[in-house]
Amino acid sequence: MKPRLVVVGNGMASVRALEELLRLAPERYDITVFGAEPHGNYNRILLSPLLAGDKALVDIVTHPHEWYAQRGITLHAGDPVIGIDRARRRVMARSGCSAPYDRLLLAPGSKPFVLPVPGKDLPGVVSFRDVDDVETMLAASRRHRRAVVIGGGLLGLECAFGLRRRGMDVTVIHLMDRLMERQLDAAAAGLLQQHLEAGGLRVLLTAQTQSIEGGERVAAVRLKDGRDIPADLVVMAAGIVPNLDLAKAAGLACERGVLVNDTLQTFDPRIYAVGECVQHRKTVYGLVAPLYEQAAVCANHLAGDGVTRYGGSVVSTRLKVTGVELFSAGNFLGGEGTRDLVYTDRRRGVYKRLVLRNGRLEGAILYGDAADGGWYFDLIQRRADVTRYRDRLVFGRRYAEALAAA
């Protein structure tokens, strides 16, 4: 009889691990997957185009139910696991269904951070994390006019843009003094804010939410300074936190995430974990690229090869927010001992900042033109010596390398 692999979570990280495992050892396990949502796996990154109307649900589902059936995988969709019995090596689902395992892959992902303020549970207050959230927002956009998005990070801005595309008047409330502070410096964030406001969004910075007001439905967001921002819909997009409830209840070691080693094993060697729930070498990742790297290593060990190790990820962010190309990577804010190269073309709406230390590129921000983002990221990862063309580096790969060759 084949050993039994149970997968808790049907998201992008766990399904990528399954794809890799099926490629390496397609007949090794009897596989059972439990997912909280009724759909197959879908690309969560495309929730924003789904909200904006650029995609339909069928366009973002990457692994429909048939994919699992064709590969002999038992899928329990819409039936989340609520308990893990490590002594008996069995998981229990909400429906009452249970499944034994020889190996367990834990990938419950993350959950939205909900501000602990009065009124957070009022009808009309929603997060932006899954298809159900998008459907709730679309229903609100058909009946109501005013929306408030709490959070000026990537997720919040994409949500605000989508709701604006749906015809709503949208205000973005952000606690920090600039938008997307984890990806942009003050100059790039300022350009982005100008672009968003020109497109009809209202942006309030250094604004702290005190409460959400309303009766039968949300009516306003009250700020700490006493202002009330009218709202028929409030979207909390202030970040995510690893979903640790299952792991903690099962007695697995957790800090900010489920602790794993370089093979993606938890402190229980029969249980692996990947994705946004994981903490590896004190770091928790929320971007897709590191999660896919984890999935590849995990699949390698589940397949019995056991030759790869996950040493952590150097992350970059490349995205398009409301039509503007953005890229950032590494130490883009600089500091003592660093040198900045800055290029600005206000007519074209382009801003570039490169941070160098001892002849090597350490960080980069690109706004409005991210074509060379991959090249800069490669230079950062390789710690390449760029001394030969340092003063032309900010003009891009083609010009810098031509100059170096000459």
C-alpha angles and dihedrals in degrees: 000000000000119000113257122244117194119192119203107203131029101218136121097281098048095044091049087053089051092050090052092045093050089050093051101036112005095172100039101096145029098232129208123181127196119197131182094217126066093232130081117252114306136184104263090193088069095059088098094057087045090056093044092051097247093113137035124217091256088058095058100043104102098176114032121192090269091064091064094043093051090055096046093251117148108224123196100191119189091016111103123197111251101180144024120205102199094181092057093030094232136128125215123211130206092254091059092257115135134190132195120227140197090188126020126201111201114202111146091146121206139307131223118270106242115203109241094231132130112272097028090128097051118124108265095040111111142161126229106234113104146017093274090057090052092050090051091052093047091052090050092049090057093054106027140049113203125067132177121197115199108209132047098209125109095283094047094049093048089050092048091050091050093050090047089053087053090058102260127137102241132199120188115208115198128181096208129071094249138030120259092006091174092060107025140050122227095271096051092042090052092053090049092050091051090051093049094047091049086056093056104267121131115220125198115188129195085021118146122199114231100175145337112241130208148099120226087357138012113282107171148353114237117210127210090251090060099257119137116212110200113235138173090179129031120192119195108212100154097127143288136268127206113263101241103156096103095043094048093047089051091053097248117153111262138172117158086336139004105296114240135173128227091285091053092249120143122220085279103071092210091059123072126184134199138171136031093339092064130098113197121179091344093307130113117196127208101175125093100236096062091045091054090049089053091048092054093052093045092051090050091058095041087053089057096246095111097181104116132075132198109228099176131272136269102220133212131179120220118170148132117242115190090334097313118118114227133181132175134167142164124353097347094163095060123202141188112353095018132112125213127218110196130186124182129182107174094180091060093034093240127146127172130181123182122186118207134186124186094343096311131106110246104170144359142197121191122184123183095359117050098159093118095044094107092051093049090048091052090051090051093048094047093042086227121190106246097175093117094063101016096129092050096042094100091061092066142258100294095053096039096049093044089053092048091050092049 
